[in-house]
Amino acid sequence: MSSQPLVSIIVPLYNSEKYIEETINSVLAQTWPNKELILVDDGSDDRSLAIAKSFSSEIMKVFSQENRGASSARNRGLREARGEFIQFLDADDLLSPDKISVQIATLKDRRDLLAISDTIYFTGDIVPAEEKPAKEWYGDIHNDPVEFLTKLYGGTLIGPEYGGMVTIHSWLTPRVLIDRAGPWDERLSTDDDGEFFCRVILESSGIRYAEGVFNYYRKFNFPGSLSSQNNRASQMSKLLATDLKTQHLVAKRNDNQVKLALARLYYDNAFSFYPKYPDLAKEAENKARNLSPELPFRPFSQKNDLPGVLSKWIGWKAVRYLQHLKNYNNKPV
């Protein structure tokens, strides 16, 4: 194996003309010398593709396709990539300059392990470069992939410090693990990354934490951003992703703690679906109960605010409906 293995950074691009230059420069600034940038434009109709092409070089290759979604673009990137390691990065997010170098060193030439880093979240155009996140629970050695996913999915049901979110950009992944896990599921538009990395993690021998390096995740609060989509197709994708994660995890270990963690995912689905899609909420609730019949669903139970108090008297669905009405009435005209 090479002492400086090639790392392929795969960026799906769709209508990100405002941010793509900054993202490309973030990749080019990586201190790891042996790298290639694979950028796949997914049918942009703004200047994104033209901006990307202006950076074309020996280490940066630009491809384009008709709009098929981010998962399809990432799969195209995987087909074009030559690296022993894969770094996924979205077209509006960033990496700290030494992220890849430190993660490579953390893995110590192991191809059966994944490397993870901390995430710094920000909004708008100002990157909080001086901000340092608190150390997450995953900032230790993890040799049991099922246990890691159980803690991630089960959250406080497993322990007070567990749960949270691991972004797609946190990982540095040996290509061999992706080849074993299989490509991105192009049926999914929401939680496609969660389902993909569930498979990849389960193919690994464990996870190693790279301290002091970061990925910067840009959050959007305006209507129409991918993170704020709440249409039926995106919610059905979320439910399918949970179904698939359940299949993957139960196939590895089918104990009560795993079922508890997966039931929590389904209950989280039900909460996000209701009241706009009551049929999907009911389906998710039923699947949660089948997995863990003894687990009560109390989404407000740990809160002493008004929703928490009201839910004890009128139930979580009624409170959720009132929240929906409030948000609807506060929408700008």
Buried (B, 14 or more C-beta within 10 A) or exposed (E): EEEEBBBBBBBBBBBBBBBBBBBBEBBBEBEBEBBBBBBBBBBBEEBBBEBBEEBEEEBBBBBBEEEBBBBBBBBBBBEBBEBBBBBBBBBBBBBBBBBBBBBBEBBEEBBEBBBBBBBBBBEEEEBEEEEEEEEBBBBEEBEEBBBBBBBBBBBEBBEEEBBEEBBBBBBBBBBBBBEBBEBBBBBBBBBBBBBBBBBBBBBBBBBBBBEEBBBBBBEEEEEEEEEEBEEEEBBBBBBBBBBBBBEBBBEEBEEEBBBBBBBBBBBBBBBBBBBBBEEBBEBBBEBBBEBBEEBEBEBBEEEEEEBBEBBEEEEBBEBBBBEEEEEEEEEEE
